[in-house]
Amino acid sequence: MGVDILALWHHAGLFAKGIVVVLLIMSFFSLTIALNKLWQIHKSSAATRKFASNFSRSIQEEQLDQAIALAEKNQGSHVARVLGGALQEVKPLLRDRATITAADINSAERAVERQMLIVLSEFKRGLGVLATVGSTSPFVGLLGTTMGIVTAFNAMTAGGNAGGLAGIAGGIAEALITTALGLLVAIPAVWFYNYFTTKIENLTVEMTYTSKELIDYLIKSVGSEFGRSIFTKEFQAQKAVSGSGHIS
């Protein structure tokens, strides 16, 4: 036995029709955001896969200028944008490696953190709508059902006992449709929200791991002399000075 949607729509009251329209609008927004987010993550991940191998090769060959050019060119990659923030911070200093200091490395780290916050905010944009739709649409549908049942019982009261249960069965069936529609809107929204939350956590791990690798490379390799960087020697000198200041 099928359900005649058009017949239910024509017999539904004005309030129930309003609830259906609200739920359809919520569904439209959630699906639009989900599709855009799927495309955004897919495009960024594809660009990252293309960028990562070339960037890694440039770093291994100590071609920092080429690595910076790759990061600037592949702005569609979330990893390239984060690494580009750190490289742009030290780019003016690469011509004279001896000028790389601990403060420069710290500045690069802060640039990575700032860029990561920007990228994550872009990935998370719209997730609040999915969470809101997933949590509230069942209640919106239940509101329509409640008001529909009240209307059906009022109609039975006005008509006396002539109709009995059969007289209100149709009204209750129409009212329950809004609850079903609310669940149909909520379930995909919750699925998409959980999927994107997990996916963004994985992207965060990628950005954090690669940025830490780059900072480690800058510490160990930039301005290196006999395998020890300017930063390492400066840090040890600062440690020695601070250690000599203790009162014995």
C-alpha positions in Angstrom: 0.0 0.0 0.0 1.6 3.2 -1.1 1.3 6.7 0.3 -0.2 9.4 -1.9 2.0 12.4 -1.2 -0.1 14.8 -3.3 -3.3 13.7 -1.6 -1.8 14.2 1.8 -0.5 17.6 0.8 -3.9 18.8 -0.4 -5.7 17.5 2.8 -3.1 18.9 5.1 -3.8 22.1 7.0 -2.0 25.4 6.6 0.2 24.8 9.7 1.3 21.4 8.5 2.1 22.7 5.0 4.2 25.4 6.6 6.2 22.7 8.6 6.8 20.8 5.4 8.1 23.9 3.6 10.4 24.6 6.6 11.8 21.1 6.5 12.3 21.2 2.8 14.3 24.4 3.1 16.4 22.9 5.9 17.0 19.8 3.8 18.1 22.0 0.8 20.6 24.0 2.9 22.1 20.9 4.5 22.5 19.0 1.2 23.9 22.1 -0.5 26.5 22.5 2.3 27.3 18.8 2.3 27.9 18.7 -1.5 30.1 21.8 -1.4 32.1 20.4 1.5 32.6 17.1 -0.3 33.9 18.9 -3.3 36.1 21.2 -1.2 37.7 18.3 0.7 38.1 16.2 -2.5 39.8 19.0 -4.4 42.1 19.9 -1.5 43.1 16.3 -0.9 43.8 15.8 -4.7 45.9 18.9 -4.8 47.8 17.8 -1.7 48.7 14.4 -3.1 50.1 16.1 -6.2 52.0 18.7 -4.1 53.4 16.4 -1.4 55.7 14.3 -3.6 57.2 17.3 -5.4 57.6 19.3 -2.2 59.3 16.4 -0.5 61.7 16.0 -3.4 62.6 19.7 -3.3 63.3 19.5 0.4 65.4 16.4 0.1 67.4 18.2 -2.6 67.6 21.3 -0.4 66.0 23.4 -3.1 64.2 25.8 -0.8 63.4 28.3 -3.5 61.7 25.6 -5.6 59.8 24.4 -2.5 58.5 27.9 -1.9 57.5 28.2 -5.5 55.5 24.9 -5.2 53.8 26.1 -2.1 52.8 29.4 -3.7 51.6 27.6 -6.9 49.5 24.9 -5.1 47.2 27.1 -3.0 44.4 24.6 -3.5 46.2 22.2 -1.1 45.6 22.7 2.6 49.1 21.4 3.3 50.7 23.8 0.8 49.0 26.8 2.3 50.2 25.9 5.8 53.8 25.2 4.7 53.7 28.3 2.6 53.1 30.4 5.6 56.2 29.1 7.3 58.4 29.4 4.1 57.2 32.9 3.4 58.3 33.9 6.9 61.9 32.8 6.3 62.0 33.5 2.5 63.8 36.9 2.9 66.4 35.2 5.0 67.3 32.3 2.8 69.7 34.4 0.7 71.9 34.7 3.8 71.5 31.5 5.9 73.7 32.8 8.7 71.0 35.2 9.7 68.5 32.4 10.6 68.0 32.6 14.3 65.7 31.0 17.0 63.4 34.0 16.7 63.0 33.4 13.0 62.1 29.8 13.6 59.6 30.8 16.2 58.1 33.3 13.8 57.8 30.6 11.2 56.0 28.4 13.8 53.5 31.2 14.6 52.9 31.7 10.9 52.1 28.0 10.5 49.6 28.2 13.5 47.9 31.3 12.0 47.6 29.7 8.6 46.3 26.5 10.0 43.6 28.3 11.9 42.5 30.0 8.7 42.4 26.7 6.8 40.5 24.9 9.5 37.9 27.7 9.8 37.3 27.3 6.0 36.9 23.5 6.3 34.5 23.9 9.3 32.4 26.6 7.7 28.8 25.2 7.4 29.2 22.3 9.9 27.1 24.3 12.4 24.2 24.3 9.9 24.5 20.5 9.5 24.5 20.1 13.3 21.5 22.4 13.7 19.5 20.7 11.0 20.4 17.2 12.3 19.4 18.1 15.9 16.3 20.2 15.3 14.5 18.9 12.2 13.0 15.9 14.1 11.5 18.4 16.6 10.2 20.5 13.8 8.5 17.5 12.3 7.1 16.5 15.8 5.7 20.0 16.1 3.7 19.5 12.9 2.5 16.1 14.1 1.4 17.4 17.4 -0.6 20.2 15.9 -2.0 17.9 13.3 -3.3 15.5 16.0 -4.8 18.4 18.0 -6.6 19.5 14.8 -7.9 15.9 14.2 -9.3 15.6 17.7 -10.9 19.0 17.5 -12.6 18.0 14.2 -13.8 14.8 15.9 -15.2 16.8 18.8 -17.0 19.2 16.5 -18.5 16.3 14.6 -19.6 14.3 17.6 -19.2 10.6 17.6 -20.4 10.2 14.0 -17.0 9.7 12.6 -15.4 7.8 15.6 -11.8 6.6 15.2 -12.2 6.2 11.5 -13.0 9.9 11.3 -9.7 11.0 12.8 -7.5 8.2 11.4 -6.8 10.1 8.2 -5.9 13.3 10.1 -3.5 11.5 12.3 -1.9 9.8 9.3 -1.4 13.2 7.7 0.1 14.6 10.9 2.6 11.7 11.2 4.0 12.5 7.8 5.8 15.6 9.2 7.6 13.5 11.8 8.7 11.1 9.1 9.9 14.0 6.9 11.8 15.5 9.9 13.7 12.2 10.4 14.4 12.0 6.6 16.0 15.5 6.8 17.9 14.8 10.1 19.5 11.5 9.3 21.6 12.6 6.3 22.6 15.8 8.1 23.9 13.8 11.1 25.8 11.4 8.8 27.4 14.2 6.9 28.3 16.1 10.1 30.0 13.1 11.6 31.8 12.3 8.4 33.1 15.8 7.9 34.2 16.1 11.5 36.3 12.9 11.2 37.7 14.0 7.9 38.7 17.5 9.2 40.4 15.8 12.1 42.5 13.7 9.6 43.3 16.8 7.6 44.4 18.6 10.8 46.8 15.7 11.5 48.2 16.0 8.0 48.8 19.8 8.4 50.3 19.4 11.9 52.6 16.6 10.9 53.9 18.2 7.8 54.4 21.6 9.4 56.4 20.0 12.3 58.5 18.2 9.7 59.3 21.5 8.0 60.1 23.3 11.2 62.4 20.4 12.2 64.1 20.7 8.8 64.6 24.5 9.2 66.1 23.9 12.7 68.5 21.2 11.6 69.4 22.2 8.0 69.0 25.9 7.4 72.4 27.6 7.9 73.9 24.3 8.8 77.7 24.0 9.4 79.2 20.6 10.0 75.7 19.1 10.6 74.7 21.7 13.2 72.5 24.6 12.5 72.8 28.2 13.6 69.6 27.7 15.6 71.1 24.7 17.5 74.3 26.5 18.3 72.4 29.6 19.5 70.1 27.5 21.7 73.0 25.7 23.3 74.8 29.1 23.8 71.7 30.5 25.5 71.4 27.4 27.7 75.1 27.7 28.7 74.6 31.4 29.6 71.4 30.7 31.6 73.2 27.7 33.3 76.2 29.9 34.4 73.9 32.3 36.1 72.9 29.9 38.9 74.2 30.6 42.4 76.1 27.7 43.8 
